[in-house]
Amino acid sequence: MEAHVTAHSRYVIADIDNRLYGSFLEHLGRAVYTGIYEPDHPSADENGMRRDVIDLVRELDTPICRYPGGNFVSAYNWEDGIGPKDERPTRLDLAWHTSESNHVGIHEFAEWAKSANTEMMLAVNLGSRGLDAARNFVEYVNHPGGSYWSDLRKKNGRAEPWDVKLWCLGNEMDGPWQVGHKSAAEYGHLANETAKALRAFDDRLDLVVCGSSHSDMATYPQWEATVLESTYEQVDYISLHMYFENYEKNTAEYLALPMKLDRYIGTVGGIIDYVKAKRRAKNTVRISFDEWNVWYHERKNDAKRMKEWGWPHAPALLEDIYNFEDVLQVGCILNTFIRRSDVVRIACIAQLVNVIAPIMTAPGGSAWKQTIYYPFQLASRYGRGTALQLDVDCPAYDADIAAGVDYLDIAGVHDSDAGTLTFFAVNRNGKEPMDISISIEGFGEAKSVAHTLIKNDDLEATNTEKNPENVKPEAGKGAQLSGSRLTVSMPAHSYSMISVQL
């Protein structure tokens, strides 16, 4: 099977926002407790945070981390997580039917974020609470001093404000499962008034309004239109979420799902343009795709378990063990975001540790990289610069979700500072290798090429605590440069990163 690709310096999509490679941590399962925070762990720092996890997060080089939820935030009192730990209340979390000790709050998360070399993306509760709690939280976090909330922050040990710029106005408020669920009109009004109040405090803030939880919601896409008509001039981003499933164990259909993701982004992008034109607005709202990942391995089992347990603290929950097939899916998802980087400026893999996550930990034990860690790491590290509009000619197949699904899923990025062209490619064909010819035009001389390959003959292959490197990148073979032409062969069902030094 052959594919022909052209990359030209003049055909570009957009400069990629580094926050496209963001992450997410929610007070859910073991994401926080025995995930990032375990004071008795041998690697724990002075704040009780696991250094082994911090090291793995730093390797991902994820620029932002969304916190504290997720569904959790819609009934969360942020004040419960400040002050002396032994005085903080234990609360019942209605979202996940667990108990929350509040031993980790904004101070602890901020210190962890600094250690992990990531910026905070904070969410306010617009479910059970509203404008007042939101403005107080922002004042506590961002005001230098001389007010009630900023002085309380100082009393609690943080003299300087954290100056967090990116704030989410609630979470999945279109979802009937959400504590404080609202109609689009109700939420749009509340979000607009909250945004106005936050901008009265600081008009430099970047604000994210809730879009649809997924594109199968009965209210989609009218939700986006209604909410944006209420909030357009006051917000900077609209959030979208999508999770990917393969219950039928059909790899071809599974790997076609990013076509649905692409349509989702395209539709909401069109709604943004429509509302902007209708309101004669001068600002441009973009998309924050702040929850995405593969999620199905443990989903049904855990839904049953949650109905049977009491109110446990930090139970093992939603701990999907990812396989090699999921590497291919995550690669296709990231490629979609790169190709849509003109409108998708922020994206957050959900989540970061233990809960549907690229990093797993054992309480008191080791931390290791799941299979999906690697395509995310490669894209985060080398997918920064300018996204290229590639011309791709390759065989395709028809799937239930879409016709004409290319067997080659590829995205290209030009990093002018590093002098590199990087291509991220997935061969969706499980039976045949793919010989790829890439014509490189307008970039100057191509000096050398490096090929990184992730391949395993078993789609179900996983990484475990005892075998943490079963699936990992290796040096590819056979990538060659001949003048302005690059050729490489990709094995059936494989992921590749091809980097050209200019």
C-alpha positions as CSV (number, residue, x, y, z in Angstrom):
1,M,0.0,0.0,0.0
2,E,1.3,3.4,-1.0
3,A,0.6,7.0,0.2
4,H,1.9,10.3,-1.3
5,V,2.1,13.4,0.9
6,T,3.1,17.0,0.0
7,A,4.2,19.4,2.7
8,H,4.7,23.0,1.4
9,S,6.0,25.9,3.5
10,R,3.2,28.2,2.2
11,Y,0.3,25.8,3.1
12,V,-0.2,26.3,6.8
13,I,-3.1,26.0,9.2
14,A,-2.1,28.0,12.3
15,D,0.6,28.5,14.9
16,I,-0.1,25.8,17.5
17,D,-0.9,27.0,21.0
18,N,1.3,25.0,23.3
19,R,-1.8,24.4,25.6
20,L,-3.0,22.0,23.0
21,Y,-1.1,19.5,25.0
22,G,-2.7,20.2,28.3
23,S,-3.8,17.8,31.0
24,F,-6.5,17.3,33.7
25,L,-6.7,16.3,37.3
26,E,-10.0,15.7,39.1
27,H,-10.7,14.7,42.7
28,L,-11.9,11.3,41.4
29,G,-10.7,7.8,42.4
30,R,-6.9,7.8,42.9
31,A,-6.0,10.7,40.7
32,V,-5.1,12.9,43.6
33,Y,-4.8,10.6,46.6
34,T,-2.0,8.0,46.0
35,G,-1.8,9.5,42.5
36,I,0.0,12.8,42.9
37,Y,-0.3,13.0,46.7
38,E,0.9,10.3,49.1
39,P,2.8,11.7,52.1
40,D,4.0,8.3,53.3
41,H,5.5,7.3,49.9
42,P,9.3,6.9,49.8
43,S,9.5,9.5,47.0
44,A,7.2,12.1,48.7
45,D,8.5,15.7,48.8
46,E,8.0,18.1,51.7
47,N,4.4,18.8,50.5
48,G,3.5,15.1,50.4
49,M,3.7,14.9,46.6
50,R,5.1,11.9,44.8
51,R,8.4,12.9,43.1
52,D,8.3,9.8,40.9
53,V,4.9,11.1,39.4
54,I,6.2,14.6,39.1
55,D,9.2,13.4,37.1
56,L,6.8,11.5,34.7
57,V,4.6,14.6,34.3
58,R,7.6,16.8,33.6
59,E,8.7,14.4,30.9
60,L,5.3,14.9,29.2
61,D,5.9,18.6,29.2
62,T,2.2,19.4,29.6
63,P,1.8,23.2,29.7
64,I,-1.4,23.4,31.7
65,C,-3.4,21.2,34.1
66,R,-7.2,21.7,34.6
67,Y,-8.4,21.3,38.2
68,P,-10.3,20.4,40.4
69,G,-13.0,18.9,38.1
70,G,-14.8,17.6,36.2
71,N,-18.1,16.5,37.6
72,F,-16.5,16.9,41.1
73,V,-16.4,20.7,40.8
74,S,-20.2,21.1,40.4
75,A,-20.7,20.5,44.2
76,Y,-17.3,21.6,45.4
77,N,-16.7,24.2,48.1
78,W,-13.3,25.5,47.3
79,E,-13.0,27.0,50.8
80,D,-12.9,23.4,52.2
81,G,-9.4,23.0,50.8
82,I,-7.7,25.9,52.6
83,G,-6.3,26.3,56.1
84,P,-4.8,23.7,58.4
85,K,-5.4,20.2,57.1
86,D,-6.6,18.8,60.4
87,E,-9.4,21.4,60.4
88,R,-10.6,20.8,56.9
89,P,-14.0,19.1,56.6
90,T,-14.6,15.7,55.0
91,R,-17.4,16.0,52.5
92,L,-19.5,13.5,50.5
93,D,-18.8,13.8,46.7
94,L,-22.1,13.3,45.0
95,A,-20.6,13.0,41.5
96,W,-18.6,9.8,42.2
97,H,-20.2,8.6,45.5
98,T,-17.0,8.9,47.5
99,S,-15.8,10.9,50.5
100,E,-13.4,13.8,50.1
101,S,-10.8,14.6,52.9
102,N,-9.9,18.0,51.3
103,H,-6.2,17.4,52.3
104,V,-5.4,18.6,48.8
105,G,-6.7,22.0,47.9
106,I,-5.6,25.1,46.0
107,H,-2.4,25.6,47.9
108,E,-1.2,22.0,47.6
109,F,-2.2,21.8,43.9
110,A,-0.4,25.1,43.2
111,E,2.8,23.8,44.7
112,W,2.5,20.5,42.8
113,A,1.9,22.4,39.5
114,K,5.0,24.4,40.1
115,S,7.0,21.3,40.7
116,A,5.5,19.5,37.7
117,N,6.3,22.6,35.5
118,T,2.7,23.2,34.5
119,E,0.3,26.1,34.8
120,M,-3.0,26.0,36.6
121,M,-6.3,26.0,34.7
122,L,-8.9,26.4,37.4
123,A,-12.7,25.6,37.4
124,V,-15.4,27.3,39.4
125,N,-18.6,25.7,40.7
126,L,-21.6,26.9,38.7
127,G,-23.7,23.9,39.7
128,S,-24.5,24.0,43.4
129,R,-23.0,27.5,43.7
130,G,-22.6,30.5,41.5
131,L,-21.2,34.0,41.0
132,D,-20.3,34.9,44.5
133,A,-18.3,31.8,45.3
134,A,-16.6,32.2,41.9
135,R,-15.5,35.8,42.4
136,N,-14.3,35.0,45.9
137,F,-12.2,32.1,44.6
138,V,-10.6,34.3,41.9
139,E,-9.9,37.0,44.5
140,Y,-8.3,34.5,46.8
141,V,-6.1,33.1,44.1
142,N,-5.2,36.3,42.2
143,H,-5.4,39.5,44.4
144,P,-2.1,40.8,45.8
145,G,-3.5,41.7,49.2
146,G,-5.5,44.2,51.3
147,S,-8.8,42.4,50.9
148,Y,-10.6,39.7,52.9
149,W,-9.9,36.8,50.6
150,S,-6.4,37.8,49.6
151,D,-5.4,38.4,53.2
152,L,-6.8,35.0,54.1
153,R,-4.6,33.4,51.5
154,K,-1.6,35.2,53.1
155,K,-2.7,33.9,56.5
156,N,-2.7,30.4,55.0
157,G,0.9,30.7,53.9
158,R,0.9,32.1,50.4
159,A,2.1,35.7,50.3
160,E,2.1,36.3,46.6
161,P,-0.9,35.7,44.3
162,W,-0.8,32.8,41.8
163,D,-2.1,35.0,39.0
164,V,-4.0,32.3,37.3
165,K,-5.2,33.4,33.9
166,L,-7.4,30.5,32.6
167,W,-10.7,29.9,34.3
168,C,-13.5,27.4,33.5
169,L,-17.1,28.6,34.1
170,G,-18.5,25.3,35.5
171,N,-18.3,21.8,33.9
172,E,-20.6,20.0,31.5
173,M,-23.7,22.0,32.5
174,D,-25.6,20.5,29.7
175,G,-25.5,17.1,31.4
176,P,-28.5,15.9,33.4
177,W,-26.1,13.9,35.5
178,Q,-24.4,17.2,36.7
179,V,-25.1,18.5,40.1
180,G,-27.0,21.8,39.4
181,H,-27.7,20.9,35.8
182,K,-29.3,23.8,33.9
183,S,-30.9,24.5,30.6
184,A,-28.8,26.4,28.0
185,A,-30.7,29.6,28.7
186,E,-30.3,29.3,32.5
187,Y,-26.6,28.4,32.2
188,G,-25.9,31.1,29.5
189,H,-27.3,33.8,31.8
190,L,-25.4,32.6,34.8
191,A,-22.1,32.2,32.9
192,N,-22.4,35.6,31.4
193,E,-23.1,37.3,34.7
194,T,-20.2,35.4,36.3
195,A,-17.9,36.3,33.5
196,K,-18.8,40.0,33.8
197,A,-18.1,39.9,37.5
198,L,-14.7,38.2,37.0
199,R,-13.8,40.7,34.3
200,A,-14.7,43.5,36.6
201,F,-12.0,42.2,38.8
202,D,-9.5,41.5,36.0
203,D,-10.3,42.0,32.3
204,R,-7.2,40.1,31.3
205,L,-8.6,36.7,32.4
206,D,-9.2,34.0,29.8
207,L,-12.7,32.5,30.4
208,V,-14.0,29.1,29.2
209,V,-17.8,28.6,28.9
210,C,-19.3,25.1,28.8
211,G,-20.2,23.6,25.4
212,S,-21.7,20.1,24.9
213,S,-20.4,17.2,26.9
214,H,-20.4,15.2,23.7
215,S,-21.9,15.4,20.2
216,D,-24.5,12.8,20.9
217,M,-26.3,15.0,23.5
218,A,-29.9,15.7,22.6
219,T,-29.3,19.4,23.1
220,Y,-26.3,19.5,20.7
221,P,-25.6,21.7,18.8
222,Q,-28.4,24.1,19.9
223,W,-26.7,24.3,23.3
224,E,-23.6,26.0,21.8
225,A,-25.7,28.5,19.9
226,T,-27.8,29.5,22.9
227,V,-25.0,29.7,25.3
228,L,-22.7,31.7,23.0
229,E,-25.5,34.1,22.1
230,S,-25.7,34.8,25.9
231,T,-21.9,35.0,26.6
232,Y,-20.0,35.6,23.3
233,E,-18.4,39.0,24.2
234,Q,-17.5,37.9,27.7
235,V,-15.7,34.7,27.0
236,D,-12.6,33.5,25.2
237,Y,-13.3,29.7,24.7
238,I,-16.1,27.2,24.6
239,S,-15.3,23.8,26.0
240,L,-16.0,20.5,24.3
241,H,-15.5,16.9,25.6
242,M,-15.3,13.5,23.9
243,Y,-14.4,10.0,24.9
244,F,-13.6,7.1,22.6
245,E,-14.9,3.6,23.0
246,N,-14.4,0.2,21.4
247,Y,-17.0,-2.1,23.1
248,E,-17.5,-4.0,19.9
249,K,-13.8,-4.8,19.5
250,N,-13.8,-3.6,15.9
251,T,-10.4,-1.9,15.3
252,A,-11.3,-0.4,11.9
253,E,-14.5,1.3,13.3
254,Y,-12.7,2.3,16.4
255,L,-9.9,4.1,14.6
256,A,-12.4,5.9,12.4
257,L,-13.9,7.7,15.4
258,P,-11.6,10.7,15.0
259,M,-13.7,11.5,11.9
260,K,-16.6,12.1,14.3
261,L,-14.3,14.3,16.4
262,D,-13.4,16.3,13.3
263,R,-17.0,16.9,12.5
264,Y,-17.8,17.9,16.1
265,I,-15.0,20.6,15.9
266,G,-16.1,21.7,12.5
267,T,-19.8,22.1,13.6
268,V,-19.0,24.1,16.7
269,G,-16.5,26.2,14.8
270,G,-19.3,27.1,12.4
271,I,-21.6,28.0,15.3
272,I,-18.9,30.3,16.7
273,D,-18.6,32.0,13.3
274,Y,-22.4,32.3,13.1
275,V,-22.8,33.9,16.6
276,K,-19.9,36.2,16.0
277,A,-21.5,37.5,12.8
278,K,-25.0,37.7,14.3
279,R,-23.8,39.7,17.3
280,R,-21.3,41.8,15.2
281,A,-18.7,40.9,17.7
282,K,-15.1,41.9,17.4
283,N,-13.6,39.1,19.5
284,T,-13.1,35.5,18.3
285,V,-14.1,32.6,20.6
286,R,-12.0,29.5,20.2
287,I,-12.4,25.9,21.4
288,S,-11.0,24.4,24.6
289,F,-11.3,20.7,24.2
290,D,-10.6,20.2,27.8
291,E,-11.6,16.5,28.2
292,W,-10.7,13.8,25.8
293,N,-9.3,10.3,26.0
294,V,-10.1,6.6,25.5
295,W,-12.6,5.5,28.1
296,Y,-14.4,2.2,28.1
297,H,-12.2,-0.6,29.5
298,E,-13.5,-0.3,33.1
299,R,-16.5,2.1,32.5
300,K,-19.4,-0.3,32.8
301,N,-17.8,-2.3,35.7
302,D,-17.2,0.8,37.7
303,A,-20.7,2.2,37.1
304,K,-22.0,-1.0,38.8
305,R,-19.5,-0.8,41.6
306,M,-20.4,2.8,42.5
307,K,-24.0,1.7,43.2
308,E,-22.8,-0.9,45.6
309,W,-20.2,0.7,47.8
310,G,-20.7,3.2,50.6
311,W,-18.7,6.4,50.6
312,P,-15.0,5.3,50.3
313,H,-12.1,7.7,50.2
314,A,-10.0,7.5,47.0
315,P,-11.1,4.1,45.8
316,A,-9.7,2.6,42.6
317,L,-12.1,4.0,40.0
318,L,-12.0,4.3,36.2
319,E,-8.5,2.8,36.1
320,D,-8.5,1.8,32.4
321,I,-5.5,-0.3,31.5
322,Y,-4.6,0.9,28.0
323,N,-3.3,-1.3,25.2
324,F,-1.4,-0.9,22.0
325,E,-4.6,-0.4,20.0
326,D,-5.2,2.7,22.2
327,V,-1.8,4.1,21.1
328,L,-3.1,4.3,17.5
329,Q,-6.4,6.0,18.7
330,V,-4.6,8.6,20.8
331,G,-2.3,9.3,17.9
332,C,-5.2,9.9,15.6
333,I,-6.9,12.2,18.1
334,L,-3.8,14.3,18.6
335,N,-3.4,14.5,14.8
336,T,-7.0,15.8,14.6
337,F,-6.2,18.5,17.1
338,I,-3.1,19.6,15.2
339,R,-5.1,19.8,12.0
340,R,-7.8,21.8,13.7
341,S,-5.3,24.0,15.7
342,D,-6.8,27.2,14.1
343,V,-9.9,26.8,16.2
344,V,-8.8,24.3,18.9
345,R,-6.3,26.2,21.0
346,I,-6.5,24.3,24.2
347,A,-6.9,20.5,24.8
348,C,-6.6,18.5,28.0
349,I,-6.1,14.7,28.1
350,A,-8.4,13.3,30.8
351,Q,-7.0,12.5,33.1
352,L,-3.3,12.6,34.1
353,V,-2.7,9.9,36.8
354,N,-4.5,6.6,37.6
355,V,-8.0,7.7,36.4
356,I,-8.2,7.0,32.6
357,A,-4.6,8.2,32.5
358,P,-1.2,7.9,30.8
359,I,0.5,7.5,34.3
360,M,-0.3,4.7,36.8
361,T,0.9,4.3,40.4
362,A,0.9,1.6,43.0
363,P,0.2,2.9,46.5
364,G,3.5,2.8,48.3
365,G,5.1,1.4,45.1
366,S,6.2,2.4,41.7
367,A,4.8,4.7,39.0
368,W,4.9,3.7,35.3
369,K,3.9,4.9,31.8
370,Q,0.8,3.4,30.2
371,T,0.9,2.7,26.5
372,I,-0.8,6.0,25.6
373,Y,1.8,8.0,27.5
374,Y,4.1,7.8,24.5
375,P,2.1,9.3,21.6
376,F,1.0,12.1,23.9
377,Q,4.6,12.7,25.0
378,L,5.9,12.7,21.4
379,A,3.3,15.2,20.2
380,S,3.7,17.4,23.2
381,R,7.5,17.6,22.8
382,Y,7.8,17.8,19.1
383,G,4.4,19.0,17.9
384,R,5.0,22.7,18.6
385,G,5.3,25.3,16.0
386,T,3.1,25.8,12.9
387,A,0.6,23.1,11.8
388,L,0.9,22.3,8.1
389,Q,-1.9,21.8,5.6
390,L,-0.7,18.5,4.0
391,D,-1.9,17.2,0.7
392,V,-2.5,13.5,1.2
393,D,-3.2,10.8,-1.4
394,C,-3.8,7.4,0.0
395,P,-6.2,4.4,0.0
396,A,-9.3,4.7,2.2
397,Y,-12.0,2.5,3.7
398,D,-15.7,3.1,4.6
399,A,-16.8,2.9,8.2
400,D,-20.1,3.3,10.0
401,I,-19.1,6.7,11.3
402,A,-17.8,8.0,8.0
403,A,-17.0,7.1,4.4
404,G,-13.6,7.5,2.9
405,V,-11.5,7.1,6.1
406,D,-7.8,7.4,5.1
407,Y,-5.7,4.4,6.0
408,L,-2.9,7.0,6.6
409,D,-3.7,9.5,9.4
410,I,-1.0,12.1,9.3
411,A,-0.3,15.6,10.7
412,G,2.7,17.8,10.1
413,V,4.4,20.5,12.2
414,H,7.1,23.0,11.2
415,D,9.2,24.3,14.1
416,S,11.2,27.2,12.6
417,D,13.1,27.8,15.9
418,A,14.4,24.2,16.0
419,G,14.6,24.0,12.2
420,T,12.6,20.8,12.0
421,L,9.7,19.3,10.2
422,T,7.9,16.6,12.2
423,F,5.2,14.2,10.9
424,F,3.0,12.2,13.2
425,A,1.5,9.2,11.4
426,V,-0.8,6.3,12.1
427,N,-1.2,3.3,9.7
428,R,-4.9,2.3,10.3
429,N,-4.5,-0.7,8.0
430,G,-4.0,-3.9,10.1
431,K,-3.0,-6.1,7.2
432,E,-0.6,-4.2,5.0
433,P,2.4,-2.0,5.6
434,M,2.3,1.5,4.0
435,D,5.1,3.0,1.9
436,I,4.9,6.7,2.3
437,S,6.5,9.3,0.0
438,I,6.6,12.8,1.4
439,S,7.5,15.7,-0.9
440,I,9.0,18.6,1.1
441,E,8.7,21.9,-0.7
442,G,9.8,25.5,0.2
443,F,11.6,24.7,3.5
444,G,15.1,24.7,2.2
445,E,17.5,21.8,2.3
446,A,16.6,18.7,4.3
447,K,19.7,17.5,6.0
448,S,18.7,14.4,8.0
449,V,15.8,12.3,9.1
450,A,14.9,10.3,12.3
451,H,12.1,7.8,12.6
452,T,10.5,6.8,15.9
453,L,8.2,3.8,15.8
454,I,5.6,2.3,18.2
455,K,4.6,-1.1,17.1
456,N,3.4,-4.3,18.7
457,D,1.9,-7.4,17.0
458,D,-0.6,-7.7,19.8
459,L,-3.3,-5.0,19.8
460,E,-4.1,-6.0,23.4
461,A,-0.5,-5.5,24.6
462,T,-0.3,-3.4,27.8
463,N,2.2,-2.0,30.2
464,T,2.1,-3.1,33.8
465,E,3.9,-2.5,37.0
466,K,5.9,-5.7,36.5
467,N,6.3,-5.1,32.7
468,P,6.3,-1.3,32.3
469,E,8.1,-1.2,29.0
470,N,6.2,-3.8,27.0
471,V,5.0,-1.1,24.6
472,K,7.3,1.8,24.0
473,P,8.9,3.8,21.2
474,E,11.9,2.4,19.3
475,A,14.1,3.5,16.5
476,G,12.5,2.9,13.2
477,K,14.3,1.6,10.2
478,G,14.4,2.6,6.5
479,A,13.5,6.3,6.6
480,Q,15.5,8.0,3.8
481,L,16.0,11.4,2.3
482,S,16.7,12.0,-1.4
483,G,16.8,15.7,-2.1
484,S,13.4,17.1,-1.2
485,R,11.7,13.7,-1.0
486,L,11.3,11.6,2.2
487,T,10.4,7.9,2.1
488,V,9.5,5.7,5.0
489,S,7.7,2.4,5.4
490,M,5.2,2.0,8.2
491,P,4.3,-1.5,9.4
492,A,0.6,-2.5,9.6
493,H,-1.2,-1.0,12.6
494,S,1.6,1.3,13.8
495,Y,2.4,4.8,15.0
496,S,5.4,6.8,13.7
497,M,7.0,10.1,14.3
498,I,9.3,11.2,11.4
499,S,11.5,14.2,12.1
500,V,13.4,16.0,9.4
501,Q,16.2,18.4,10.3
502,L,16.4,21.3,7.9
